[in-house]
């Protein structure tokens, strides 16, 4: 999971409930903050999917929490478009059960809508559970409840049936 501010909130919530969580950051200096949530902090860069894919071993649910990622517009287009599409193509063979996509946040709403649609289409095509977080991202408690429910939905889905 991308483990910025909201990702760390979700990591803390999930680890408190007994789940093992692996949180990622591009910046190795952010790893201690991730680990303070109880999660395993690892360095990975969604712009270099190979660094993300090697972290999928033993992962049940992938959380693509890029709705408030800070980057140039071109990079945001890739994270919610081509990078996400590539991840989804590889995810089905990774052993991960499914995906949670964050469609909330400060990133261009059209990019987030397109990303949510990509995630849903991949879920249907690959019979993989996909949940999309659509809560008000500015309300942290509402977002956290919706994110936790999305993870629970993916975990409870029947195998092969989104």
Chimera marker file (.cmm) of the C-alpha trace (Angstrom):
<marker_set name="trace">
<marker id="1" x="0.000" y="0.000" z="0.000" r="1" g="1" b="0" radius="0.5"/>
<marker id="2" x="1.126" y="3.539" z="-0.680" r="1" g="1" b="0" radius="0.5"/>
<marker id="3" x="1.770" y="4.755" z="2.827" r="1" g="1" b="0" radius="0.5"/>
<marker id="4" x="1.488" y="8.501" z="2.973" r="1" g="1" b="0" radius="0.5"/>
<marker id="5" x="-0.745" y="10.176" z="5.535" r="1" g="1" b="0" radius="0.5"/>
<marker id="6" x="-3.965" y="8.287" z="4.760" r="1" g="1" b="0" radius="0.5"/>
<marker id="7" x="-2.105" y="5.058" z="4.047" r="1" g="1" b="0" radius="0.5"/>
<marker id="8" x="-0.524" y="5.256" z="7.493" r="1" g="1" b="0" radius="0.5"/>
<marker id="9" x="-3.952" y="5.762" z="9.058" r="1" g="1" b="0" radius="0.5"/>
<marker id="10" x="-5.241" y="2.654" z="7.293" r="1" g="1" b="0" radius="0.5"/>
<marker id="11" x="-2.084" y="0.696" z="8.159" r="1" g="1" b="0" radius="0.5"/>
<marker id="12" x="-2.525" y="1.536" z="11.845" r="1" g="1" b="0" radius="0.5"/>
<marker id="13" x="-6.190" y="0.505" z="11.710" r="1" g="1" b="0" radius="0.5"/>
<marker id="14" x="-5.408" y="-2.793" z="9.985" r="1" g="1" b="0" radius="0.5"/>
<marker id="15" x="-2.417" y="-3.725" z="12.152" r="1" g="1" b="0" radius="0.5"/>
<marker id="16" x="-4.428" y="-2.965" z="15.283" r="1" g="1" b="0" radius="0.5"/>
<marker id="17" x="-7.019" y="-5.445" z="13.993" r="1" g="1" b="0" radius="0.5"/>
<marker id="18" x="-4.302" y="-8.094" z="13.604" r="1" g="1" b="0" radius="0.5"/>
<marker id="19" x="-3.569" y="-7.821" z="9.872" r="1" g="1" b="0" radius="0.5"/>
<marker id="20" x="-0.023" y="-7.857" z="8.561" r="1" g="1" b="0" radius="0.5"/>
<marker id="21" x="0.567" y="-4.734" z="6.470" r="1" g="1" b="0" radius="0.5"/>
<marker id="22" x="3.384" y="-3.806" z="4.128" r="1" g="1" b="0" radius="0.5"/>
<marker id="23" x="3.496" y="-0.073" z="3.409" r="1" g="1" b="0" radius="0.5"/>
<marker id="24" x="5.567" y="1.506" z="0.674" r="1" g="1" b="0" radius="0.5"/>
<marker id="25" x="7.268" y="4.827" z="0.142" r="1" g="1" b="0" radius="0.5"/>
<marker id="26" x="9.620" y="6.154" z="-2.501" r="1" g="1" b="0" radius="0.5"/>
<marker id="27" x="11.560" y="7.928" z="0.232" r="1" g="1" b="0" radius="0.5"/>
<marker id="28" x="13.559" y="5.695" z="2.602" r="1" g="1" b="0" radius="0.5"/>
<marker id="29" x="13.411" y="8.446" z="5.242" r="1" g="1" b="0" radius="0.5"/>
<marker id="30" x="9.625" y="7.876" z="5.497" r="1" g="1" b="0" radius="0.5"/>
<marker id="31" x="9.982" y="4.198" z="6.377" r="1" g="1" b="0" radius="0.5"/>
<marker id="32" x="10.270" y="4.768" z="10.156" r="1" g="1" b="0" radius="0.5"/>
<marker id="33" x="6.910" y="6.601" z="10.134" r="1" g="1" b="0" radius="0.5"/>
<marker id="34" x="5.337" y="3.667" z="8.322" r="1" g="1" b="0" radius="0.5"/>
<marker id="35" x="6.870" y="1.212" z="10.767" r="1" g="1" b="0" radius="0.5"/>
<marker id="36" x="5.527" y="3.276" z="13.680" r="1" g="1" b="0" radius="0.5"/>
<marker id="37" x="2.030" y="2.214" z="12.544" r="1" g="1" b="0" radius="0.5"/>
<marker id="38" x="2.934" y="-1.439" z="13.052" r="1" g="1" b="0" radius="0.5"/>
<marker id="39" x="3.358" y="-2.037" z="9.328" r="1" g="1" b="0" radius="0.5"/>
<marker id="40" x="6.448" y="-3.294" z="7.541" r="1" g="1" b="0" radius="0.5"/>
<marker id="41" x="7.944" y="-0.322" z="5.716" r="1" g="1" b="0" radius="0.5"/>
<marker id="42" x="9.544" y="-0.975" z="2.328" r="1" g="1" b="0" radius="0.5"/>
<marker id="43" x="10.936" y="1.286" z="-0.356" r="1" g="1" b="0" radius="0.5"/>
<marker id="44" x="9.085" y="1.042" z="-3.670" r="1" g="1" b="0" radius="0.5"/>
<marker id="45" x="8.260" y="3.515" z="-6.403" r="1" g="1" b="0" radius="0.5"/>
<marker id="46" x="4.974" y="3.204" z="-8.324" r="1" g="1" b="0" radius="0.5"/>
<marker id="47" x="6.688" y="4.853" z="-11.295" r="1" g="1" b="0" radius="0.5"/>
<marker id="48" x="8.995" y="1.819" z="-11.376" r="1" g="1" b="0" radius="0.5"/>
<marker id="49" x="6.515" y="-1.038" z="-11.077" r="1" g="1" b="0" radius="0.5"/>
<marker id="50" x="9.262" y="-3.616" z="-10.726" r="1" g="1" b="0" radius="0.5"/>
<marker id="51" x="9.991" y="-2.154" z="-7.276" r="1" g="1" b="0" radius="0.5"/>
<marker id="52" x="6.331" y="-2.635" z="-6.340" r="1" g="1" b="0" radius="0.5"/>
<marker id="53" x="5.874" y="-6.081" z="-7.868" r="1" g="1" b="0" radius="0.5"/>
<marker id="54" x="8.723" y="-7.611" z="-5.849" r="1" g="1" b="0" radius="0.5"/>
<marker id="55" x="6.864" y="-6.524" z="-2.706" r="1" g="1" b="0" radius="0.5"/>
<marker id="56" x="3.723" y="-8.536" z="-3.574" r="1" g="1" b="0" radius="0.5"/>
<marker id="57" x="4.982" y="-11.844" z="-2.182" r="1" g="1" b="0" radius="0.5"/>
<marker id="58" x="2.556" y="-12.905" z="0.536" r="1" g="1" b="0" radius="0.5"/>
<marker id="59" x="0.259" y="-9.913" z="-0.064" r="1" g="1" b="0" radius="0.5"/>
<marker id="60" x="-3.479" y="-10.578" z="-0.007" r="1" g="1" b="0" radius="0.5"/>
<marker id="61" x="-4.881" y="-7.122" z="-0.819" r="1" g="1" b="0" radius="0.5"/>
<marker id="62" x="-3.097" y="-4.397" z="-2.780" r="1" g="1" b="0" radius="0.5"/>
<marker id="63" x="-4.187" y="-0.876" z="-1.849" r="1" g="1" b="0" radius="0.5"/>
<marker id="64" x="-3.438" y="1.675" z="-4.606" r="1" g="1" b="0" radius="0.5"/>
<marker id="65" x="-3.755" y="4.811" z="-2.474" r="1" g="1" b="0" radius="0.5"/>
<marker id="66" x="-2.682" y="7.477" z="-4.946" r="1" g="1" b="0" radius="0.5"/>
<marker id="67" x="-5.710" y="9.776" z="-4.699" r="1" g="1" b="0" radius="0.5"/>
<marker id="68" x="-3.711" y="12.490" z="-2.952" r="1" g="1" b="0" radius="0.5"/>
<marker id="69" x="-0.238" y="11.669" z="-4.240" r="1" g="1" b="0" radius="0.5"/>
<marker id="70" x="1.857" y="14.742" z="-4.934" r="1" g="1" b="0" radius="0.5"/>
<marker id="71" x="3.559" y="14.699" z="-8.317" r="1" g="1" b="0" radius="0.5"/>
<marker id="72" x="3.624" y="16.411" z="-11.685" r="1" g="1" b="0" radius="0.5"/>
<marker id="73" x="0.474" y="16.165" z="-13.820" r="1" g="1" b="0" radius="0.5"/>
<marker id="74" x="2.163" y="13.802" z="-16.288" r="1" g="1" b="0" radius="0.5"/>
<marker id="75" x="3.185" y="11.489" z="-13.457" r="1" g="1" b="0" radius="0.5"/>
<marker id="76" x="-0.358" y="11.565" z="-12.027" r="1" g="1" b="0" radius="0.5"/>
<marker id="77" x="-1.752" y="10.565" z="-15.417" r="1" g="1" b="0" radius="0.5"/>
<marker id="78" x="0.580" y="7.571" z="-15.416" r="1" g="1" b="0" radius="0.5"/>
<marker id="79" x="-0.220" y="6.536" z="-11.824" r="1" g="1" b="0" radius="0.5"/>
<marker id="80" x="-3.954" y="6.508" z="-12.541" r="1" g="1" b="0" radius="0.5"/>
<marker id="81" x="-3.567" y="5.260" z="-16.121" r="1" g="1" b="0" radius="0.5"/>
<marker id="82" x="-0.653" y="3.334" z="-17.632" r="1" g="1" b="0" radius="0.5"/>
<marker id="83" x="1.056" y="2.380" z="-14.334" r="1" g="1" b="0" radius="0.5"/>
<marker id="84" x="-2.230" y="1.241" z="-12.841" r="1" g="1" b="0" radius="0.5"/>
<marker id="85" x="-3.109" y="-0.678" z="-16.021" r="1" g="1" b="0" radius="0.5"/>
<marker id="86" x="0.277" y="-2.462" z="-15.911" r="1" g="1" b="0" radius="0.5"/>
<marker id="87" x="-0.122" y="-3.283" z="-12.233" r="1" g="1" b="0" radius="0.5"/>
<marker id="88" x="-3.597" y="-4.685" z="-12.814" r="1" g="1" b="0" radius="0.5"/>
<marker id="89" x="-2.340" y="-6.889" z="-15.654" r="1" g="1" b="0" radius="0.5"/>
<marker id="90" x="0.345" y="-8.349" z="-13.417" r="1" g="1" b="0" radius="0.5"/>
<marker id="91" x="-1.719" y="-8.471" z="-10.239" r="1" g="1" b="0" radius="0.5"/>
<marker id="92" x="-3.941" y="-11.275" z="-11.453" r="1" g="1" b="0" radius="0.5"/>
<marker id="93" x="-0.923" y="-13.616" z="-11.568" r="1" g="1" b="0" radius="0.5"/>
<marker id="94" x="0.728" y="-12.353" z="-8.389" r="1" g="1" b="0" radius="0.5"/>
<marker id="95" x="-1.140" y="-14.350" z="-5.779" r="1" g="1" b="0" radius="0.5"/>
<marker id="96" x="-2.796" y="-11.230" z="-4.366" r="1" g="1" b="0" radius="0.5"/>
<marker id="97" x="-6.520" y="-11.714" z="-3.850" r="1" g="1" b="0" radius="0.5"/>
<marker id="98" x="-7.634" y="-8.292" z="-5.053" r="1" g="1" b="0" radius="0.5"/>
<marker id="99" x="-7.253" y="-4.533" z="-5.149" r="1" g="1" b="0" radius="0.5"/>
<marker id="100" x="-8.498" y="-1.481" z="-3.277" r="1" g="1" b="0" radius="0.5"/>
<marker id="101" x="-8.312" y="1.705" z="-5.373" r="1" g="1" b="0" radius="0.5"/>
<marker id="102" x="-8.561" y="5.159" z="-3.794" r="1" g="1" b="0" radius="0.5"/>
<marker id="103" x="-10.782" y="7.358" z="-5.983" r="1" g="1" b="0" radius="0.5"/>
<marker id="104" x="-10.748" y="10.235" z="-3.492" r="1" g="1" b="0" radius="0.5"/>
<marker id="105" x="-8.291" y="13.006" z="-2.819" r="1" g="1" b="0" radius="0.5"/>
<marker id="106" x="-6.658" y="16.000" z="-4.427" r="1" g="1" b="0" radius="0.5"/>
<marker id="107" x="-5.639" y="14.446" z="-7.760" r="1" g="1" b="0" radius="0.5"/>
<marker id="108" x="-7.667" y="15.551" z="-10.807" r="1" g="1" b="0" radius="0.5"/>
<marker id="109" x="-11.137" y="13.959" z="-10.429" r="1" g="1" b="0" radius="0.5"/>
<marker id="110" x="-11.123" y="12.815" z="-14.062" r="1" g="1" b="0" radius="0.5"/>
<marker id="111" x="-7.906" y="10.846" z="-13.477" r="1" g="1" b="0" radius="0.5"/>
<marker id="112" x="-9.350" y="9.268" z="-10.351" r="1" g="1" b="0" radius="0.5"/>
<marker id="113" x="-12.591" y="8.372" z="-12.185" r="1" g="1" b="0" radius="0.5"/>
<marker id="114" x="-10.613" y="6.833" z="-15.044" r="1" g="1" b="0" radius="0.5"/>
<marker id="115" x="-8.454" y="4.885" z="-12.602" r="1" g="1" b="0" radius="0.5"/>
<marker id="116" x="-11.511" y="3.581" z="-10.757" r="1" g="1" b="0" radius="0.5"/>
<marker id="117" x="-12.998" y="2.441" z="-14.057" r="1" g="1" b="0" radius="0.5"/>
<marker id="118" x="-9.742" y="0.693" z="-15.036" r="1" g="1" b="0" radius="0.5"/>
<marker id="119" x="-9.713" y="-1.100" z="-11.684" r="1" g="1" b="0" radius="0.5"/>
<marker id="120" x="-13.357" y="-2.169" z="-11.988" r="1" g="1" b="0" radius="0.5"/>
<marker id="121" x="-12.884" y="-3.406" z="-15.564" r="1" g="1" b="0" radius="0.5"/>
<marker id="122" x="-9.816" y="-5.428" z="-14.572" r="1" g="1" b="0" radius="0.5"/>
<marker id="123" x="-11.740" y="-6.908" z="-11.661" r="1" g="1" b="0" radius="0.5"/>
<marker id="124" x="-14.562" y="-8.004" z="-13.941" r="1" g="1" b="0" radius="0.5"/>
<marker id="125" x="-12.276" y="-9.288" z="-16.697" r="1" g="1" b="0" radius="0.5"/>
<marker id="126" x="-10.074" y="-11.248" z="-14.289" r="1" g="1" b="0" radius="0.5"/>
<marker id="127" x="-12.771" y="-12.264" z="-11.794" r="1" g="1" b="0" radius="0.5"/>
<marker id="128" x="-10.747" y="-10.490" z="-9.120" r="1" g="1" b="0" radius="0.5"/>
<marker id="129" x="-12.323" y="-8.583" z="-6.239" r="1" g="1" b="0" radius="0.5"/>
<marker id="130" x="-11.866" y="-4.830" z="-6.568" r="1" g="1" b="0" radius="0.5"/>
<marker id="131" x="-13.190" y="-2.216" z="-4.167" r="1" g="1" b="0" radius="0.5"/>
<marker id="132" x="-13.106" y="1.508" z="-4.861" r="1" g="1" b="0" radius="0.5"/>
<marker id="133" x="-12.922" y="4.049" z="-2.032" r="1" g="1" b="0" radius="0.5"/>
<marker id="134" x="-15.292" y="6.892" z="-2.891" r="1" g="1" b="0" radius="0.5"/>
<marker id="135" x="-15.811" y="8.509" z="0.513" r="1" g="1" b="0" radius="0.5"/>
<marker id="136" x="-15.159" y="12.193" z="1.097" r="1" g="1" b="0" radius="0.5"/>
<marker id="137" x="-11.384" y="12.302" z="1.261" r="1" g="1" b="0" radius="0.5"/>
<marker id="138" x="-11.416" y="15.527" z="3.264" r="1" g="1" b="0" radius="0.5"/>
<marker id="139" x="-13.222" y="13.776" z="6.144" r="1" g="1" b="0" radius="0.5"/>
<marker id="140" x="-10.443" y="11.572" z="7.516" r="1" g="1" b="0" radius="0.5"/>
<marker id="141" x="-12.709" y="9.447" z="9.707" r="1" g="1" b="0" radius="0.5"/>
<marker id="142" x="-15.179" y="8.859" z="6.867" r="1" g="1" b="0" radius="0.5"/>
<marker id="143" x="-12.325" y="7.995" z="4.514" r="1" g="1" b="0" radius="0.5"/>
<marker id="144" x="-10.804" y="5.579" z="7.029" r="1" g="1" b="0" radius="0.5"/>
<marker id="145" x="-14.146" y="3.809" z="7.562" r="1" g="1" b="0" radius="0.5"/>
<marker id="146" x="-14.619" y="3.499" z="3.789" r="1" g="1" b="0" radius="0.5"/>
<marker id="147" x="-11.042" y="2.274" z="3.265" r="1" g="1" b="0" radius="0.5"/>
<marker id="148" x="-11.382" y="-0.336" z="5.999" r="1" g="1" b="0" radius="0.5"/>
<marker id="149" x="-14.705" y="-1.479" z="4.529" r="1" g="1" b="0" radius="0.5"/>
<marker id="150" x="-13.087" y="-1.723" z="1.075" r="1" g="1" b="0" radius="0.5"/>
<marker id="151" x="-10.294" y="-3.949" z="2.422" r="1" g="1" b="0" radius="0.5"/>
<marker id="152" x="-12.857" y="-6.086" z="4.261" r="1" g="1" b="0" radius="0.5"/>
<marker id="153" x="-14.953" y="-6.382" z="1.069" r="1" g="1" b="0" radius="0.5"/>
<marker id="154" x="-11.979" y="-7.671" z="-0.918" r="1" g="1" b="0" radius="0.5"/>
<marker id="155" x="-10.995" y="-10.082" z="1.861" r="1" g="1" b="0" radius="0.5"/>
<marker id="156" x="-14.523" y="-11.474" z="2.162" r="1" g="1" b="0" radius="0.5"/>
<marker id="157" x="-15.221" y="-11.847" z="-1.584" r="1" g="1" b="0" radius="0.5"/>
<marker id="158" x="-15.675" y="-15.350" z="-2.871" r="1" g="1" b="0" radius="0.5"/>
<marker id="159" x="-12.579" y="-16.444" z="-4.819" r="1" g="1" b="0" radius="0.5"/>
<marker id="160" x="-13.080" y="-15.812" z="-8.526" r="1" g="1" b="0" radius="0.5"/>
<marker id="161" x="-16.139" y="-13.618" z="-7.970" r="1" g="1" b="0" radius="0.5"/>
<marker id="162" x="-15.692" y="-9.845" z="-7.664" r="1" g="1" b="0" radius="0.5"/>
<link id1="1" id2="2" r="1" g="1" b="0" radius="0.2"/>
<link id1="2" id2="3" r="1" g="1" b="0" radius="0.2"/>
<link id1="3" id2="4" r="1" g="1" b="0" radius="0.2"/>
<link id1="4" id2="5" r="1" g="1" b="0" radius="0.2"/>
<link id1="5" id2="6" r="1" g="1" b="0" radius="0.2"/>
<link id1="6" id2="7" r="1" g="1" b="0" radius="0.2"/>
<link id1="7" id2="8" r="1" g="1" b="0" radius="0.2"/>
<link id1="8" id2="9" r="1" g="1" b="0" radius="0.2"/>
<link id1="9" id2="10" r="1" g="1" b="0" radius="0.2"/>
<link id1="10" id2="11" r="1" g="1" b="0" radius="0.2"/>
<link id1="11" id2="12" r="1" g="1" b="0" radius="0.2"/>
<link id1="12" id2="13" r="1" g="1" b="0" radius="0.2"/>
<link id1="13" id2="14" r="1" g="1" b="0" radius="0.2"/>
<link id1="14" id2="15" r="1" g="1" b="0" radius="0.2"/>
<link id1="15" id2="16" r="1" g="1" b="0" radius="0.2"/>
<link id1="16" id2="17" r="1" g="1" b="0" radius="0.2"/>
<link id1="17" id2="18" r="1" g="1" b="0" radius="0.2"/>
<link id1="18" id2="19" r="1" g="1" b="0" radius="0.2"/>
<link id1="19" id2="20" r="1" g="1" b="0" radius="0.2"/>
<link id1="20" id2="21" r="1" g="1" b="0" radius="0.2"/>
<link id1="21" id2="22" r="1" g="1" b="0" radius="0.2"/>
<link id1="22" id2="23" r="1" g="1" b="0" radius="0.2"/>
<link id1="23" id2="24" r="1" g="1" b="0" radius="0.2"/>
<link id1="24" id2="25" r="1" g="1" b="0" radius="0.2"/>
<link id1="25" id2="26" r="1" g="1" b="0" radius="0.2"/>
<link id1="26" id2="27" r="1" g="1" b="0" radius="0.2"/>
<link id1="27" id2="28" r="1" g="1" b="0" radius="0.2"/>
<link id1="28" id2="29" r="1" g="1" b="0" radius="0.2"/>
<link id1="29" id2="30" r="1" g="1" b="0" radius="0.2"/>
<link id1="30" id2="31" r="1" g="1" b="0" radius="0.2"/>
<link id1="31" id2="32" r="1" g="1" b="0" radius="0.2"/>
<link id1="32" id2="33" r="1" g="1" b="0" radius="0.2"/>
<link id1="33" id2="34" r="1" g="1" b="0" radius="0.2"/>
<link id1="34" id2="35" r="1" g="1" b="0" radius="0.2"/>
<link id1="35" id2="36" r="1" g="1" b="0" radius="0.2"/>
<link id1="36" id2="37" r="1" g="1" b="0" radius="0.2"/>
<link id1="37" id2="38" r="1" g="1" b="0" radius="0.2"/>
<link id1="38" id2="39" r="1" g="1" b="0" radius="0.2"/>
<link id1="39" id2="40" r="1" g="1" b="0" radius="0.2"/>
<link id1="40" id2="41" r="1" g="1" b="0" radius="0.2"/>
<link id1="41" id2="42" r="1" g="1" b="0" radius="0.2"/>
<link id1="42" id2="43" r="1" g="1" b="0" radius="0.2"/>
<link id1="43" id2="44" r="1" g="1" b="0" radius="0.2"/>
<link id1="44" id2="45" r="1" g="1" b="0" radius="0.2"/>
<link id1="45" id2="46" r="1" g="1" b="0" radius="0.2"/>
<link id1="46" id2="47" r="1" g="1" b="0" radius="0.2"/>
<link id1="47" id2="48" r="1" g="1" b="0" radius="0.2"/>
<link id1="48" id2="49" r="1" g="1" b="0" radius="0.2"/>
<link id1="49" id2="50" r="1" g="1" b="0" radius="0.2"/>
<link id1="50" id2="51" r="1" g="1" b="0" radius="0.2"/>
<link id1="51" id2="52" r="1" g="1" b="0" radius="0.2"/>
<link id1="52" id2="53" r="1" g="1" b="0" radius="0.2"/>
<link id1="53" id2="54" r="1" g="1" b="0" radius="0.2"/>
<link id1="54" id2="55" r="1" g="1" b="0" radius="0.2"/>
<link id1="55" id2="56" r="1" g="1" b="0" radius="0.2"/>
<link id1="56" id2="57" r="1" g="1" b="0" radius="0.2"/>
<link id1="57" id2="58" r="1" g="1" b="0" radius="0.2"/>
<link id1="58" id2="59" r="1" g="1" b="0" radius="0.2"/>
<link id1="59" id2="60" r="1" g="1" b="0" radius="0.2"/>
<link id1="60" id2="61" r="1" g="1" b="0" radius="0.2"/>
<link id1="61" id2="62" r="1" g="1" b="0" radius="0.2"/>
<link id1="62" id2="63" r="1" g="1" b="0" radius="0.2"/>
<link id1="63" id2="64" r="1" g="1" b="0" radius="0.2"/>
<link id1="64" id2="65" r="1" g="1" b="0" radius="0.2"/>
<link id1="65" id2="66" r="1" g="1" b="0" radius="0.2"/>
<link id1="66" id2="67" r="1" g="1" b="0" radius="0.2"/>
<link id1="67" id2="68" r="1" g="1" b="0" radius="0.2"/>
<link id1="68" id2="69" r="1" g="1" b="0" radius="0.2"/>
<link id1="69" id2="70" r="1" g="1" b="0" radius="0.2"/>
<link id1="70" id2="71" r="1" g="1" b="0" radius="0.2"/>
<link id1="71" id2="72" r="1" g="1" b="0" radius="0.2"/>
<link id1="72" id2="73" r="1" g="1" b="0" radius="0.2"/>
<link id1="73" id2="74" r="1" g="1" b="0" radius="0.2"/>
<link id1="74" id2="75" r="1" g="1" b="0" radius="0.2"/>
<link id1="75" id2="76" r="1" g="1" b="0" radius="0.2"/>
<link id1="76" id2="77" r="1" g="1" b="0" radius="0.2"/>
<link id1="77" id2="78" r="1" g="1" b="0" radius="0.2"/>
<link id1="78" id2="79" r="1" g="1" b="0" radius="0.2"/>
<link id1="79" id2="80" r="1" g="1" b="0" radius="0.2"/>
<link id1="80" id2="81" r="1" g="1" b="0" radius="0.2"/>
<link id1="81" id2="82" r="1" g="1" b="0" radius="0.2"/>
<link id1="82" id2="83" r="1" g="1" b="0" radius="0.2"/>
<link id1="83" id2="84" r="1" g="1" b="0" radius="0.2"/>
<link id1="84" id2="85" r="1" g="1" b="0" radius="0.2"/>
<link id1="85" id2="86" r="1" g="1" b="0" radius="0.2"/>
<link id1="86" id2="87" r="1" g="1" b="0" radius="0.2"/>
<link id1="87" id2="88" r="1" g="1" b="0" radius="0.2"/>
<link id1="88" id2="89" r="1" g="1" b="0" radius="0.2"/>
<link id1="89" id2="90" r="1" g="1" b="0" radius="0.2"/>
<link id1="90" id2="91" r="1" g="1" b="0" radius="0.2"/>
<link id1="91" id2="92" r="1" g="1" b="0" radius="0.2"/>
<link id1="92" id2="93" r="1" g="1" b="0" radius="0.2"/>
<link id1="93" id2="94" r="1" g="1" b="0" radius="0.2"/>
<link id1="94" id2="95" r="1" g="1" b="0" radius="0.2"/>
<link id1="95" id2="96" r="1" g="1" b="0" radius="0.2"/>
<link id1="96" id2="97" r="1" g="1" b="0" radius="0.2"/>
<link id1="97" id2="98" r="1" g="1" b="0" radius="0.2"/>
<link id1="98" id2="99" r="1" g="1" b="0" radius="0.2"/>
<link id1="99" id2="100" r="1" g="1" b="0" radius="0.2"/>
<link id1="100" id2="101" r="1" g="1" b="0" radius="0.2"/>
<link id1="101" id2="102" r="1" g="1" b="0" radius="0.2"/>
<link id1="102" id2="103" r="1" g="1" b="0" radius="0.2"/>
<link id1="103" id2="104" r="1" g="1" b="0" radius="0.2"/>
<link id1="104" id2="105" r="1" g="1" b="0" radius="0.2"/>
<link id1="105" id2="106" r="1" g="1" b="0" radius="0.2"/>
<link id1="106" id2="107" r="1" g="1" b="0" radius="0.2"/>
<link id1="107" id2="108" r="1" g="1" b="0" radius="0.2"/>
<link id1="108" id2="109" r="1" g="1" b="0" radius="0.2"/>
<link id1="109" id2="110" r="1" g="1" b="0" radius="0.2"/>
<link id1="110" id2="111" r="1" g="1" b="0" radius="0.2"/>
<link id1="111" id2="112" r="1" g="1" b="0" radius="0.2"/>
<link id1="112" id2="113" r="1" g="1" b="0" radius="0.2"/>
<link id1="113" id2="114" r="1" g="1" b="0" radius="0.2"/>
<link id1="114" id2="115" r="1" g="1" b="0" radius="0.2"/>
<link id1="115" id2="116" r="1" g="1" b="0" radius="0.2"/>
<link id1="116" id2="117" r="1" g="1" b="0" radius="0.2"/>
<link id1="117" id2="118" r="1" g="1" b="0" radius="0.2"/>
<link id1="118" id2="119" r="1" g="1" b="0" radius="0.2"/>
<link id1="119" id2="120" r="1" g="1" b="0" radius="0.2"/>
<link id1="120" id2="121" r="1" g="1" b="0" radius="0.2"/>
<link id1="121" id2="122" r="1" g="1" b="0" radius="0.2"/>
<link id1="122" id2="123" r="1" g="1" b="0" radius="0.2"/>
<link id1="123" id2="124" r="1" g="1" b="0" radius="0.2"/>
<link id1="124" id2="125" r="1" g="1" b="0" radius="0.2"/>
<link id1="125" id2="126" r="1" g="1" b="0" radius="0.2"/>
<link id1="126" id2="127" r="1" g="1" b="0" radius="0.2"/>
<link id1="127" id2="128" r="1" g="1" b="0" radius="0.2"/>
<link id1="128" id2="129" r="1" g="1" b="0" radius="0.2"/>
<link id1="129" id2="130" r="1" g="1" b="0" radius="0.2"/>
<link id1="130" id2="131" r="1" g="1" b="0" radius="0.2"/>
<link id1="131" id2="132" r="1" g="1" b="0" radius="0.2"/>
<link id1="132" id2="133" r="1" g="1" b="0" radius="0.2"/>
<link id1="133" id2="134" r="1" g="1" b="0" radius="0.2"/>
<link id1="134" id2="135" r="1" g="1" b="0" radius="0.2"/>
<link id1="135" id2="136" r="1" g="1" b="0" radius="0.2"/>
<link id1="136" id2="137" r="1" g="1" b="0" radius="0.2"/>
<link id1="137" id2="138" r="1" g="1" b="0" radius="0.2"/>
<link id1="138" id2="139" r="1" g="1" b="0" radius="0.2"/>
<link id1="139" id2="140" r="1" g="1" b="0" radius="0.2"/>
<link id1="140" id2="141" r="1" g="1" b="0" radius="0.2"/>
<link id1="141" id2="142" r="1" g="1" b="0" radius="0.2"/>
<link id1="142" id2="143" r="1" g="1" b="0" radius="0.2"/>
<link id1="143" id2="144" r="1" g="1" b="0" radius="0.2"/>
<link id1="144" id2="145" r="1" g="1" b="0" radius="0.2"/>
<link id1="145" id2="146" r="1" g="1" b="0" radius="0.2"/>
<link id1="146" id2="147" r="1" g="1" b="0" radius="0.2"/>
<link id1="147" id2="148" r="1" g="1" b="0" radius="0.2"/>
<link id1="148" id2="149" r="1" g="1" b="0" radius="0.2"/>
<link id1="149" id2="150" r="1" g="1" b="0" radius="0.2"/>
<link id1="150" id2="151" r="1" g="1" b="0" radius="0.2"/>
<link id1="151" id2="152" r="1" g="1" b="0" radius="0.2"/>
<link id1="152" id2="153" r="1" g="1" b="0" radius="0.2"/>
<link id1="153" id2="154" r="1" g="1" b="0" radius="0.2"/>
<link id1="154" id2="155" r="1" g="1" b="0" radius="0.2"/>
<link id1="155" id2="156" r="1" g="1" b="0" radius="0.2"/>
<link id1="156" id2="157" r="1" g="1" b="0" radius="0.2"/>
<link id1="157" id2="158" r="1" g="1" b="0" radius="0.2"/>
<link id1="158" id2="159" r="1" g="1" b="0" radius="0.2"/>
<link id1="159" id2="160" r="1" g="1" b="0" radius="0.2"/>
<link id1="160" id2="161" r="1" g="1" b="0" radius="0.2"/>
<link id1="161" id2="162" r="1" g="1" b="0" radius="0.2"/>
</marker_set>
